[in-house]
Amino acid sequence: MSGKLETNFAGIVFKNPVVLASGTCGFGREHHEIIDLEKLGGISSKGLTLNPRGGNDGIRVWETPSGIMNSVGLENPGVKGFIEQELDWINNLDLVNIVNLGGHSIDDYIRGVELLNDVKIDILELNISCPNVKAGGMNFGIKTEIARDVVRTIRKICKHKLVIKLSPNAEDIAGLAKACEDEGADGISLINTVLGMAIDIRNRKPVFQNTYAGLSGPAIKPIALRMVHQTAKAVKIPIMGIGGITTWKDAVEFIMAGASVVQIGTASFMNPQAALDIVAGIEQWMESENIQSLDEIRNAV
């Protein structure tokens, strides 16, 4: 792999701009049995909460045209469980370690961040947009001023690089991102899943016990691309683009729209090698176009 793919994100150097997205790769162990994770730029861990969660009951994943819906409910071992069981394993890999943290209250966020302050991670990705937990993060990520308060509070105590993951349901995605920047965020990641619904017509009821669930995959790519583009015009801090990226061409579009790094999620369910194929595809395209650095095409649109 050539150095052309090297990407600087808020002072953190990624060997390439391709990252496995939170919630789609666990903590990497299973994926590492199939692909060489160290050929990627980074991994964003399964979303953590302060305390362990068992996740939602009933159906959790449902296939839709050009995507999937999920209502997993942030099943995870909790911050302490992650630190004790997974962190050393991830840190031994040659890639950027992004830890995703959600919460049900400001207090949960604060206590989770304080625990993570004491350990080695590269980036803290603060999830204020999860649509799968009724009392959870999405409420923080819709209203600009509420999000501003969360970021201001966490920035005061967080010792790591702080990236804020935003919801497509935000009232003003660019304004919300600018508020995060103003309060000291080092970067933005977007978008999270789009809130949707599926109905079981045979039993005349919603497929998911929580009625609504998160839609991801190629179906949401145009929405995600538009929001990354809008946000890149509003902020100077770097962006992680997420949403329906399946091919290297998709990734290049996101970079042209303003993303520094891209996260690959649903595509990995269709093809576990997808992220590696995207790395290879970007590199081959750069060679064919005589592009020496991704900086040449970032924000090109």
Secondary structure as GFF3:
##gff-version 3
##sequence-region A 1 301
A	DSSP	three_ten_helix	3	5	.	.	.	ID=ss1
A	DSSP	beta_strand	7	9	.	.	.	ID=ss2
A	DSSP	beta_strand	12	14	.	.	.	ID=ss3
A	DSSP	beta_strand	18	20	.	.	.	ID=ss4
A	DSSP	alpha_helix	29	32	.	.	.	ID=ss5
A	DSSP	three_ten_helix	37	39	.	.	.	ID=ss6
A	DSSP	beta_strand	42	44	.	.	.	ID=ss7
A	DSSP	beta_strand	61	64	.	.	.	ID=ss8
A	DSSP	beta_strand	67	70	.	.	.	ID=ss9
A	DSSP	alpha_helix	78	85	.	.	.	ID=ss10
A	DSSP	alpha_helix	87	91	.	.	.	ID=ss11
A	DSSP	beta_strand	96	101	.	.	.	ID=ss12
A	DSSP	alpha_helix	106	117	.	.	.	ID=ss13
A	DSSP	beta_strand	123	127	.	.	.	ID=ss14
A	DSSP	three_ten_helix	137	141	.	.	.	ID=ss15
A	DSSP	alpha_helix	144	157	.	.	.	ID=ss16
A	DSSP	beta_strand	161	165	.	.	.	ID=ss17
A	DSSP	alpha_helix	173	182	.	.	.	ID=ss18
A	DSSP	beta_strand	187	190	.	.	.	ID=ss19
A	DSSP	beta_strand	194	197	.	.	.	ID=ss20
A	DSSP	beta_strand	199	200	.	.	.	ID=ss21
A	DSSP	beta_strand	205	206	.	.	.	ID=ss22
A	DSSP	beta_strand	212	216	.	.	.	ID=ss23
A	DSSP	three_ten_helix	218	220	.	.	.	ID=ss24
A	DSSP	alpha_helix	221	234	.	.	.	ID=ss25
A	DSSP	beta_strand	239	242	.	.	.	ID=ss26
A	DSSP	alpha_helix	248	257	.	.	.	ID=ss27
A	DSSP	beta_strand	261	264	.	.	.	ID=ss28
A	DSSP	alpha_helix	267	270	.	.	.	ID=ss29
A	DSSP	alpha_helix	274	289	.	.	.	ID=ss30
A	DSSP	three_ten_helix	294	296	.	.	.	ID=ss31
###
